Amino acid sequence: LASAVVSGGGTGIGLATATRLARDHDVLLVGRRPEVLERACAQLGPAATWHRADTAEPADVAALAQALPGPVDVVVCNAGAPARSADPGDLAAVAASWADCFRANVLSAVLLVTALEPLLTRPGGRVVVVGSRAAASGASSPAYVAAKAALNGWLLALASRLGPEGVTANVVAPGYTAGTELVAGRIPPEREAAILGAIAAGRPATADEVAAVIAFLASPAASFVNGQVVGVDGGVVAR
Ligand SMILES: NC(=O)c1ccc[n+]([C@@H]2O[C@H](COP(=O)([O-])OP(=O)(O)OC[C@H]3O[C@@H](n4cnc5c(N)ncnc54)[C@H](OP(=O)(O)O)[C@@H]3O)[C@@H](O)[C@H]2O)c1
């Protein structure tokens, strides 16, 4: 079996991705809560194992890379989190909110890829990073928009460096995806109505619809797709 590592693989889009990849990969789920990862592995069966790590913490990611026998065929950098709101009158709180948001969404992907890069299968390795449609639309908190946009820029450098070695790197940019921990109970009804009104499909994505595109980019069939930001957003209503 090929091998895959999925950060944030215990819930939401990560769990849906791990579920698809577990059909033909040994999948390692990475996250910070052992009980969540253990439950996900029980659901996925013997192809899935887990490792506790904060992917924004250098020591945790180094230990993860050490624990992996390699080679790794697929790395899915899915771990991410929304920005905490901060009172604009409190610059220390603004700084902390932005730093935390970059840590959660940018560093967590950069450290994981940097640590696992030496283990990637060459040729044939795949890196898929979960960004957001908000990076292009601006429709989220400024720190989250900027952090996800940073991933798109980093991707270009990554794809250009890994491409000659037969490895691809792409970003999947989901629109509003219902039912994950990131959004559940966090979006007021009026805001949700506005979000849905801007989606041509008139509904949120399911985590599995996002996972299907991640799994394609992680597959041998996507060998000539590199450095792309692939939207999975149901289309935008023209205004
Ligand atoms: N839902 C949406 O509408 C939407 C839209 C666009 C993009 N996205 C992106 O999709 C990705 C997955 O989010 P989701 O919606 O599926 O929400 P989710 O259920 O909250 O998934 C996030 C996962 O990442 C893990 N995680 C967070 N920070 C981590 C860290 N520092 N180290 C290791 N694991 C970490 C969490 O587990 P632990 O807390 O146990 O570590 C959790 O399992 C995120 O990057 C998010 O920004 C979501």
The ligand as an SDF file (V2000), in Angstrom:
LIG
                    3D

 48 52  0  0  0  0  0  0  0  0999 V2000
  -15.1770   24.3300    7.0040 N   0  0  0  0  0  0  0  0  0  0  0  0
  -15.0190   25.2990    6.1260 C   0  0  0  0  0  0  0  0  0  0  0  0
  -15.9660   26.0050    5.7620 O   0  0  0  0  0  0  0  0  0  0  0  0
  -13.6670   25.5430    5.5180 C   0  0  0  0  0  0  0  0  0  0  0  0
  -13.5840   26.3900    4.4030 C   0  0  0  0  0  0  0  0  0  0  0  0
  -12.3410   26.6450    3.8220 C   0  0  0  0  0  0  0  0  0  0  0  0
  -11.2030   26.0650    4.3340 C   0  0  0  0  0  0  0  0  0  0  0  0
  -11.2890   25.2430    5.4380 N   0  0  0  0  0  0  0  0  0  0  0  0
  -10.0390   24.6490    5.9330 C   0  0  0  0  0  0  0  0  0  0  0  0
  -10.1830   23.2450    5.9860 O   0  0  0  0  0  0  0  0  0  0  0  0
   -9.2550   22.7110    6.9220 C   0  0  0  0  0  0  0  0  0  0  0  0
   -9.9670   21.6940    7.7910 C   0  0  0  0  0  0  0  0  0  0  0  0
  -10.9460   22.3520    8.5570 O   0  0  0  0  0  0  0  0  0  0  0  0
  -12.3690   21.7330    8.8970 P   0  0  0  0  0  0  0  0  0  0  0  0
  -13.3800   22.6630    8.3700 O   0  0  0  0  0  0  0  0  0  0  0  0
  -12.4320   20.3090    8.5280 O   0  0  0  0  0  0  0  0  0  0  0  0
  -12.4170   21.9680   10.4900 O   0  0  0  0  0  0  0  0  0  0  0  0
  -11.9880   21.0730   11.7350 P   0  0  0  0  0  0  0  0  0  0  0  0
  -12.9430   19.9410   11.8950 O   0  0  0  0  0  0  0  0  0  0  0  0
  -11.8460   22.0510   12.8480 O   0  0  0  0  0  0  0  0  0  0  0  0
  -10.5690   20.4810   11.3390 O   0  0  0  0  0  0  0  0  0  0  0  0
   -9.3430   21.0170   11.7410 C   0  0  0  0  0  0  0  0  0  0  0  0
   -8.4840   19.8630   12.2240 C   0  0  0  0  0  0  0  0  0  0  0  0
   -7.1460   20.3040   12.3600 O   0  0  0  0  0  0  0  0  0  0  0  0
   -6.6240   19.8840   13.5870 C   0  0  0  0  0  0  0  0  0  0  0  0
   -5.6520   20.8940   13.9750 N   0  0  0  0  0  0  0  0  0  0  0  0
   -5.8600   22.2210   14.1170 C   0  0  0  0  0  0  0  0  0  0  0  0
   -4.7280   22.8330   14.4640 N   0  0  0  0  0  0  0  0  0  0  0  0
   -3.7750   21.8700   14.5390 C   0  0  0  0  0  0  0  0  0  0  0  0
   -2.3910   21.8740   14.8530 C   0  0  0  0  0  0  0  0  0  0  0  0
   -1.7550   22.9940   15.2040 N   0  0  0  0  0  0  0  0  0  0  0  0
   -1.7120   20.7040   14.8390 N   0  0  0  0  0  0  0  0  0  0  0  0
   -2.3460   19.5570   14.5010 C   0  0  0  0  0  0  0  0  0  0  0  0
   -3.6460   19.4870   14.1770 N   0  0  0  0  0  0  0  0  0  0  0  0
   -4.3550   20.6410   14.2180 C   0  0  0  0  0  0  0  0  0  0  0  0
   -7.8120   19.7860   14.5250 C   0  0  0  0  0  0  0  0  0  0  0  0
   -7.6210   18.7940   15.5320 O   0  0  0  0  0  0  0  0  0  0  0  0
   -6.9690   19.1300   16.9660 P   0  0  0  0  0  0  0  0  0  0  0  0
   -7.6630   20.3670   17.4480 O   0  0  0  0  0  0  0  0  0  0  0  0
   -7.2330   17.9120   17.7850 O   0  0  0  0  0  0  0  0  0  0  0  0
   -5.5130   19.3190   16.7070 O   0  0  0  0  0  0  0  0  0  0  0  0
   -8.9170   19.3280   13.5880 C   0  0  0  0  0  0  0  0  0  0  0  0
   -8.9660   17.9080   13.5120 O   0  0  0  0  0  0  0  0  0  0  0  0
   -8.6810   23.9140    7.6740 C   0  0  0  0  0  0  0  0  0  0  0  0
   -7.3950   24.2180    7.1650 O   0  0  0  0  0  0  0  0  0  0  0  0
   -9.6560   25.0340    7.3540 C   0  0  0  0  0  0  0  0  0  0  0  0
   -9.0530   26.2990    7.4330 O   0  0  0  0  0  0  0  0  0  0  0  0
  -12.4980   24.9610    6.0270 C   0  0  0  0  0  0  0  0  0  0  0  0
  1  2  1  0
  2  3  2  0
  2  4  1  0
  4  5  1  0
  4 48  2  0
  5  6  2  0
  6  7  1  0
  7  8  2  0
  8  9  1  0
  8 48  1  0
  9 10  1  0
  9 46  1  0
 10 11  1  0
 11 12  1  0
 11 44  1  0
 12 13  1  0
 13 14  1  0
 14 15  2  0
 14 16  1  0
 14 17  1  0
 17 18  1  0
 18 19  2  0
 18 20  1  0
 18 21  1  0
 21 22  1  0
 22 23  1  0
 23 24  1  0
 23 42  1  0
 24 25  1  0
 25 26  1  0
 25 36  1  0
 26 27  1  0
 26 35  1  0
 27 28  2  0
 28 29  1  0
 29 30  1  0
 29 35  2  0
 30 31  1  0
 30 32  2  0
 32 33  1  0
 33 34  2  0
 34 35  1  0
 36 37  1  0
 36 42  1  0
 37 38  1  0
 38 39  2  0
 38 40  1  0
 38 41  1  0
 42 43  1  0
 44 45  1  0
 44 46  1  0
 46 47  1  0
M  CHG  2   8   1  16  -1
M  END
$$$$
